[in-house]
Amino acid sequence: MQGVWREFLGQPLEAALMVLPRARQKAIGRWLRGREEHRKLARTEHVLMSWGKSGRTWLRVMLSRFYQVAYGIPDGRMLEFDNLHRLNPRIPCLFFTHGNYLRDYTGNWATKEEFYGKRILMLVRDPRDIAVSQYFQWRYRMRPVKKLLNDYPLHGAELSVFEFVMNPEAGLPKIIEFLEIWQRELPRVEASLVVRYEDMRADAAGTLRRVLDFLGTPGSEEQIAEAVAYASYDNMRQLEQKKVFWLSGTRLAPADEANPQSYKVRRAKVGGWRDYFTDEEVAAIDAVLAARPAPPFGYGAAPPARQRA
């Protein structure tokens, strides 16, 4: 229900902001969202940090199903910060965030100091795959106000997937910068666990086991297997079509049921970014990543070594 209320209450605010000059809309909107991030951060020990389209919803569904099975939580409840904790205090609060508004509230643009005392689950993915998935999110699912607040090409803009990926404000360069900052800052937090999307695809059960151990809620092999099966690609597509998690708003619901590109669960393919580009475009995209001083989290021209459970 938190997701439904968040969207319901946020719509009048978004409508009010839209009458202001664009720069003022952005400043107020980001400050208000930063204040909410600050409030939640103060109330939790655990944070799941990621850039959008890194597999967060998939991991969230696996965790939700695990807590349903292991802790007797009713079906259809998706983990949303403290909602499952309020039903069973043994389930931790988990703050899901991209961390992109907090600095507008605190004024700290230099470090991630606000996170230093937290336990961080750092979810990462090949930034080239992220950038392509983000293009479809921007084109078919993202609300106009979010495009404005986060410097995406404005609503209605006509961009090819290559133009979007190469966009310095929203595409690959921005994603790499985010990963580089967190690679630098992660050693300063209380505790951290890096979770790679590619590892989840190769060994979802082993990755989920590591996550649950980090959260202090280890599970049996049977419970983990059930959570992994429930969050399989085919089943998640069905869950999205049936709107099973309607209490979480549009988080797992298609923007247009007739358009497969508008679904939250789209392809889930490792390295699938190459399918959208010519050889020359692939080379240009690779060059952006190769130009960085060090591959963020090992994501260079070759895929990073897999972490084993």
N, C-alpha and C positions, 0 to 999 in steps of 0.2 A: 504493500500500500504506500510505502514511502515514495516509490517512484511515481505513482499516479499523482499523489499530492504535490510532489516537487514540480511536475509538469503543469498541473492545474494552477498552482499558485504562481509559477514563474511566468505564465502567459500574460497576465495583466501587467506585470513589471516590464516584460519585453515590449509590450504594446506602448507603454508609457515612454520607454526609452527611445522608441523609434521616432518620436516627434521632435527629439532634440537634435542639434547638429551632430554630425557623425563622430567627430572627435570626442565630444562630450558623452555621447552614448557609450563609446568604447571605454572611456575612463571610469565612468560610474559603474558600468556593468562589470568590469574587471575588478574594481575595488570591492563591490558587494560579494562577488564570488570568492575573492580572496579572503574576505572576512569569514565566510562560511567555511572555507578550507582551514583557516586558523582555528576556528571553534572546534572542528572535528579533530584536528591534529592534537589539540590539547587533551582530548578525551580518550585517546587510544595509545596503545603501545606498538601496534603492528600497522604497517603501511605497505600497500601493494602499489609500487610506482611503475609506470610504463608510459610510453608514447601510445597514442591511439592506434588501433589496428595491430596490436602486438600479440593478440590471443587472450586478452583479459576476460572477455565474456566466456570463452571456452573454459578457462581455469575457474572462473566464478561459478559456472554451472557444475563443474566437477566437485568443487568445494560444497556447493549447495546440496547436491545429491548425497555427498558423504555425510553431511550433518543431518540430513533427513533420515538416512538409514541408521547412522550410529547413535544419534541423540533423540530420535523420535520426533523430528520436526515435520509438520504437515507437508505433503507434496505441494508443489507449486510456489513455495516460498524461496525466492532467490536471495542470496546473501547480500545485504545492503547495509554496510557499516555496522550498526549495533542491533538490527532487527532480530537476528537469531540469538544474539546474546541476551536480549530481553526475554526471550522464550526459554532459554537455558543458559545460565551464567557460565557454564563450563565452556561454551563456544566463545572464542575471542571476538572482540570488535576488530574489524579490519577496514581501514580507510583506503578505498580505491581512489587513486588520484593520478593525474598527469602532472600535477604540481605547477600548472601554468598560470595560476592567478594569485598565489600566495604572496609573491613579491610585490604585487601592486598594492597589497594591504600593509605589508610590513616595511616596504621600502628597501629591503635587502636584495639587491640584484647581483651581489658578488659571490655569495656562497649558498649552501644548503643548510646553514646553521640550525634552522628550525627543526631539521630532521635528525640532528646529531644524536639525540637521546632516544631514538626510536629503533625498532627492529624492522628493517626494510627488506621486503621481497621485491627484488628488481627483475621485472619481466622484460626481456629484450628479444629482438628479432632482427633479421637481416634488414637494414634500413631501406634497401631497394624494394623488398617485398612490402614493407610498411608503406612506402611512398605510393606504390601502385594501389594498394588497398585503400589508402587514404583518399586517392583520387575518386574512387567510386563512392566512398562515404561522403565526400564533399559534393559530388554531382547529384547523388540520388537520395541522401538521407539527412544531411546536415541542415539545421535550421538557419535562416538568413542571419539572425542575430549572432549565432556562434561563428559564422564566417567573418562577420565584422569584428567581433571581439578578439579573434585569434589570427587576424591578418591573412586569412585565406582570400583567394580571388572572390570578389563579391558575387552575390546571388545573381544568377542569370548570365554570368560571364561564359564565353565560349573558349575553352581551352582543350587541346588534345592531351592525352595522358602524358606524352613526353613533355609538353610545355609545363604541365602541372608538376611533374617530378623534378624538373630542373628549376622550378621557381624558388628563389632564395628565401622567400618569406614563409613558404608553406610546404615545400617539397623536400627533396633529399638533403640539401645543405642544412636546413633547419633541424631535421631529424638527427643527422650526424652530430650537430652541435649539442643537442640534448643528451645524446649517448656519451659524448666526450665529457660533458660536465659531470654526469653521474659516475662515470668511470673514475674521474679525479676525486669526487667527493665521497664515494661509497666507503672507503677505508676509515672515514671519520665518524661514521654512525656507530651506535651501540653494537649492533649485530646485523649481518646482511646475508642474504642468499640470492645468488643470481640464477634465474630460471630462464632458459632459452626456449623459445618457441619451437625450434628445430628439435630439441631434446624431448619436448612434449609429444611431437609427432612421432619420433622414433621409439619412445618408451614412456607412454602417458602414465602408466601405473608407477614406474620407478620415480618419475618426476613428481607425481602427486604425493607419493610417500615422503619424499624429501620435504615438500612444502608442509605437509601435515606435521611432520616431526618439528619443523622450524616453528610452527604455530603452537606447539605444545599439545596437539590433539592427535596422537598417532592412532592408526586404524589397523584392522585386521586385513589380511589378503582378500577376503571375501568382500568386505566393505569397500575397499579400494577398487576392486574389479567391478563392482556394481556401479560405482561413481564414474569410472572410465567408460563403461558400456553405455551408460545413460547419456554421457556427453560426447558420444561418437558423432562423426560428421552427419551421417544419415539420420540419426535420431534427433540431433539438434535442428536439422532442417524441418523435421516433422514438428518438433516443439515450437519452432518459429511460425510455421504455417497454422498450427492450432492455437497459437497465442496462449500457451500454457502458463507463461510467466506474466500474465497481464497485470498483476499487481505491481510489477516493476516498470510500468509504463511502456514506452516504445523501445526499451533496451534490447529486447529480443522479439522484434516484430518487423515484418517487411514494410517499407514505405509504400510500395506498390506491389500487390500480390501478383500482378501480371508481368512484372519486370524482375527477372532473376538477379539482375545486378543491384537491385535495391534491397536485397535481403542482408541481414546482419551476417548470417552464415553464408559465405559466397563460394569460395573455392578451397581454402585451407591447404594450399599447395606450397611446399617449400621450393624456393627458387622459381616460382611461377611468373615472377616479374618479367623475365626475358620474353615471354610469349607475346608481349604487347609491343615489341620494338623491332626495328630493323637492326642489322648488324652494326651499322654506323651509330645508331642511337644507343645500343648496348655499350659500345666502346666509349661513348661520351659519358654515359652514366657511371661506368666503371672508373673513368678518369676522375670524376668528382670524389669518389671514395679513395682512390689511390693517392690523391693529392694531399690527404690529411697526414699529419706527422706520425700517427700510430692508428691502426685499425681499432675503432671503438668496440670493446668487448670481443676482439678478435675477428670482427666482420670486415675482411678485406676482399681481395679478388677471389680467394678460396674460402670455403665455409670453415668456421671455427671447429676445433676439435670438440667432440661430443663429451658432455659431462655424464659420468656414469653414476647410478644410484649406489 
